[in-house]
């Protein structure tokens, strides 16, 4: 694709739209492989207009147009998608669509990879992956595939882990061929080799690549075999991503292992990261996962692992993030300090530390409805006046039944607080939370 340099539209140009009125060009914002983005006044609102270049509409421009028009009519699958709001009428053989602007605090994944942006801690990075997995679960459940997951299509808030998924013009119903095959380094092996066109199962591969890059800051297939090459040739590209891909942490074949100098983050994080997180990456990039699309982890499997992972990240007063392995004996690998975890919250499937900052999501109790899967059931916070006082806040509409050790039942309304105390049982709409003493030997 060509990165267009000459502006297709001029300030003041008025574009006729299909649904509502016009979009008046205010200024040029950016260029990309398919076209250019402009700031426009869309019926009194500042919005972004993506305008396509001559080669940016695929092999069948009319079919490409019709698919975006269909997406406008259907509406966004979830709030994470920066979805087309309106499409223009044809103008000089091309067209564009309007979408919401990306807030300035959001940064593209490429900026994190280039260290132009950094997450405030590991928590928002994992939270972003969780939101992406849920968004794609919703998208796929509605019968769509994204078809072109890559670094440039995601904007993330580095403090909160909020996500906006951009360039949704490539989204199409499953098995609909738009002419888009994806972006190099993110395409599934079967797409690289030409055996299939993008679909929901190839999306799962691309999503796993994105997660690995966000958490480890390197590509899961670019190890010694790739890094030792003097230059990327068409043959090496086909070998690395298509015919013979090999995970850098493959337990049975180290020939494409990571380079300690060029990919140090894998050495820093792979061993400390919880075993269940390593396992889902091993499943995604095993030879079975690479060659058998149906063997790849589902979006729900990713959500279960990522929600639990977020719960198992404890922050030390020195600023270091600790990936919890021993809930009884949490030692900071940065300063050597022992982190006190006086209480454990036992969910239906596993325990998590009862420390401030925990968010308990609905998906941590099972599959459930994807529309509400990452709604917080509860959060753990400390008292602003006395940080030693910790409690759980009811974040859902349902009134909780809190059962004391003496079987007394206390009702807790939304936003009500349950003080942390061993022996309490909280019955939520999703499942049971039990408070346990973590100081006993």
N, C-alpha and C positions, 0 to 999 in steps of 0.2 A: 504494500500500500504506500501511497505517496503522502508525504507531509506537506500539505499545500501552504505556500507562502503568500501568494497574492490573495487579497481579500475578495470574496465572492460578493459580499454585500457592503454597502456604504452607509455611514451614519445618516439617519434620516429616512432610509428606505422603509417603505410600508409594505408589509407582507400580508396578503389575504389568507385568513385561516378558515378551516372547514366548519368548526363548531361555533366560535364566537369571534366576531369582529376581525381585528387586525393585530399585528405585532409590529411595532415601530422600532427599528434598529437604533440603539443608543451608542454602543461601541463594541469593538472586537475584543474577545476575551482570550481565545486560544485556538490553536490548530491541532489536528490529529490525522490519523491514517485515513479516516472516512470523509472528513470535511472540517468544518470550523464551527466554533461556538461564539455566539454574540449575546451581549446583554440587550434585552428588548423591553419595551413597555407593552405588555400584553393586556389590553383593556384596563389600563390604570394600575397594573401591578408589574414590578420588576421581576422578570423571569429570564431563563436562558433559552436561546434558540440554537438548536444544532442544525446546521445547513450542510447538505451533502455536496461533495465535489463530483466531477464527472465519473470517476471510477469508484465512488464510495457507496454505490447502491447495489452492488453485486451484479450477477450475470443477468438477472431479470428485475430491472428497476420497478416495473409495475407490480410484480408480486411482492417485492420488498415494501413498497408503499402500502399495498393492501394489508400486509401483515401488521404494520405499525398502526394503520387506521383501525384494524380489529382490536389491537391492544388498547388504543385510546378508548374505544367503546366499552371494553370489558373492565377497565380500571386496574389499579395496582393490586397485586396479590397481597402485599403487606406494606407497612409504613417504611420498611427499609429500602424499598425500590424507588429510585428517582424516575418515575414512570412518565411516559409521554402524556401530556395533558390535552394537547390539541395538535393537529397536523395541518400544514399549510396546503393551499392549492398548488398545483404544478406551476412552476415559473421558469421559463427558459430551459425546460428539459430536466429540471431537478426540483427539490423540495426540502422542507425541514420540519422540525416539530419543536414545541415548547415544553419545558419542564421546569421544576423548581430549581432555584439556585442552591449551590452547595455553600453552607455557612463557612466563614473564613477559618474557624477553629478546626475544621475537618481537614485531614491530610491524606493524600493518596498513599497507597501501600508502597509505591516506588520511593516516596520520600523517606519512609521508615527504613527501607532497604539501603538507601544511600546515606543514612544517618543525618538527613536534613530535618527529620522529625523523630522524636522519641516518645515512647509511652511513659506515663508518670510512674508506672510499676508494671509488673507482670499481670496484675489483675485485669486492667482494661484490655490488654492484648488477648487474654483468654476469653474475656467477656465478648470481645468483637468476634472471635471465632464462633462462639456459641450463638450469637445473633445471626451470623451468616448461615450457619447450619440450619437454624430454624427457618430463616427466610427461604432457603432452597427446599426445605421440606414442604413448606406451604406452596411454593411455585410448582414443584413436581406433583404434589397432590392435586393441583388444579389442572394438570395435564400439559404443562409447559416444560420446555427445557431452555436454559439460558444460552448455551452454545458457544460462548466466548469468554469464559472466566479468565481474567488476567490481572496483573498488578494495577493497571490503569483504570479498572472499573470499580474500585472500592475506595471510598473515602471514610476515614475513621477518626473519631474524636479521641485524642491521646489520653485524656483524663477520665472520660466516662466509658470509653469503649463502644460508644454508639456508632452505628454503621449506616452509610448510604451506598446503595448499589446503583452504579451509573450505567450509561450506554445500554439501556434496556430495549433499544431498537432491534437487537438481534434475538430477543426472546420470541419463541414461536411454539405453537402446539407440537407435542412430541410427534416425531416422524414427518414433520413438515420441513422440506429442504429449502432453505433461504439462500443458499450459496455461500454462507459463512461457514468456515471450517475451524476457526479458532485462532489462537495466538501461539507461535512457537514457544516451546518450553512448558506450556500449560496444556497442550492437546494430549488426549489419551493416546496410548500406543496404537490402538486400532484405527484412530483417525489419522495419525501420522503416516501409517502404512497404506491408507486408502481403503481399508476394509469396511469402514462404516462412516456415516456422517454423524455430526454431533447429536447427542440425545441425553436423557437424564442420567444414564450410567456413565457417559463420558464426562458429564458435569461433576459426578462424584469424584472422579479421578482429579479433575482440575481443582476442585474444592480442597482435596487433601493436599495437593501441591501448595495451594495458597496458605493453608494452615501451617504446613511445615516451614514455609518461608517466613511467616509472621512470627512463629515461635523460636525458630533456630537461625533465621537470617541467612539461609542458604537454600539451594535447590536440592530436593531429595535424590536426584539422579546424577548430580554433577559432582563426582568424586575424583579420585586419582586418575582414572582412565580418561576423564574429560579434561581435568585441569592440567595434565601432563602434555596434552597436545599443543603443538606450536600455533595452531589456528583452527578455527571451526570450519570444517569442510562439510559439504553436503553428505558425504559418506558417514562422517563421524556424527553428524546431527541425526541421521536416520538410525544409526546404531544406538546412540545414547537414548533417544526418545521413542524410537519405533520398533525396530526389529529385535534389539537385545538390551532393553533397559535393565538397570541393576541398581537397587537401592543402596545408598551409601552406607547404611547400617545393616545390610543383609547379614544375618547371623551365620549363613552357610558359605558365603563367598565374599571375601574381603578385597577382591581385586579392584573394586571401585570405591574403596573406603575413603573417609574424609582425610583432608590434608590438615595437619595440626597448625600450620602457619596460615593457610589461606581460608580455612573454615573452622576457626577456633571455637565458635559458638556451640557447635555440636559437642565438642569435648567438654565445654562448660556445663551444658544443660542435659545431655542425653542420659547420663547415669543418674543425676539427682532427680530427674523428672519421675513422677510416680509410674509404677509398672504398668498400670492399666492404660496410661497415655502412650507409653512405648508400644504396648501390644496393639493398639488400634492403628498406629502408624505402620507397624510391621505387617498387619493385615492388609492395609491399603497398598503397600508397596512390596509385598511379597511377590514372588513370581506368579503365584495364583492370582493375586489381586491385579497385577500388571497385565496378565494375559487373559483373565476370565472376568469380564465386567460384572457379572452377577455376584462375584465373590467379594466385591468392594464393600466396605462398611457403609451402612445406610446413614442418612441424615440423622435419624433418631439415635443410632448408636454413637455418632459423634456428639450429639447433644448430651447424652448420658455421661460420656467420658469428660466432656468439657465443663459441664455444670459441676461435676464432682471435683474436677481439677481446680476450678475456681474456689471451691470451698476449702481445699487443702493447701492453699497458699497463705502462709502466715508472715506478717511483716514484723521485723525486728526494729527496736528503737534506733538502731544504727542505720536504718534505711534499707537493709538487705531483705530481699524476698526469699522465703524458705519454703521449699516444696516438702510438705509434711509426709513423713514416712512412719515415724514412731510417735504416736499421739501422746504417749506417756513421757517421752523424753525428747523434747524438741530443742535442738541445739543449733544456734546460728552458725553457719559455715563461714560467715564473714568475720564476726568479732568473737565467736566462741561462747557467747552468752546463752544461758538456758532461758527459753521463752516460757513463761508460766501459762499453762492452759488448765485452769481450775475446773472447767466444766466441758463435758462432751454432749453434743446433741445427736442422739441416735435416730436416724431416719429408718424407713422400712428396710433399706438394703445395706446401709453402711453408716458409720459414725462420722461426724465432722466436728472440728473444734468450735466450742461456744465462745468465740472471741469477737469483738467489734469488727464490723466490716463484712460479716458473713451475710450473704443473700441466699435464701432458700427458695428455689424455683419450683414451679408446679411439675416440671418435667423430671425432677429428682425423685418423684414418687411413681413414675411409670410413663408410658407412652402418651396417653391423653390426647387432647385436642390441640393440634399445632397452632391454632389461633391464640391459645392462652398458655402455651407450653412454657414460655419464659416470663410469664407474669410472676412477680415475687409473691410468695405465700407469706414470707416473714423476713425480717432483717434483724440483725443483732447490733445493738448500739450501746454505747456507754453514756452515763449521765454526764452532761457537760460541766456540772458543778462538782461532781465526784466521780472521776473516771473509774474508780474501783467498783462502782455500782453498774452492773451490766444487765440488760434485759432484752427480751424478744418482743418486737412490735408486730401486731397483726396487720398485714397489708392487704387482706382480702375482705370482701363484703360480708362473708359468712361470720357469724358470731362463733368464737371458739368456745369449746368446753375444756376447761383446764381442771384436771383431776389431781388432787393432792394425795400424799401418801396415806392420809386417813380417809380417802375416798370422798372427800368433799368436792363438789363441782362448782367452779367459779366461771361465770360468763365474761368473755372478753370481746368487746366490740372492735370494729375496725379502728386502727391507730391506737388501740389500747396496748398497754405494756404488761408483759409477764416477767417479773424479776427472776433472774437466774437462780434456781434453787434445785438441788439434787432431789430426785424422786417425783418431780412434777411430770405429768403427761398432758400434752396438748393435742386435742383432736381437731385437725383442720379439715377443709373440704377435700384435700388431696390425700391425706394420710396422717400418720401419727408421728409426733416429735416427742422424744423422751429426754429429759435432762438427767445427766448422770455425773457423779463426782469423779473427777479425773485425778485427784490427789492421792487416793488410796493406792497402796502398793499391791 
